[in-house]
């Protein structure tokens, strides 16, 4: 592997660890109208529940980067 490939792999591994830690997803979405659409990176942190009481410990959170 080249140095660039090693750095890319390290970045991918750390990003996946962060997504796993927060139970998060990354999506690409298009916003705007037909002639003015632009791409947006959307992050979704999934809702979490207490395993015993099933109370919501964190609501679902969505935001754009």
C-alpha positions, 0 to 999 in steps of 0.5 A: 500500500502507498502512503496515500492508501494508508492514510485513506484507510486510516480515515475510513476506519476512524470515520466508521468508528465514529459512526458506530459510536453514535449509531449514525448514518451519512447520506447524500441528498439533493436540495433546492428546485430543478434548476438550482439543486445542490448536493448536501451531506446529511447526518442522521443520529438514530434514536436510542432507547434504554434497554430496560425501560424503553425510554428514549435516551436520545432522540433522532437527530438530523443535520446537514454538513 
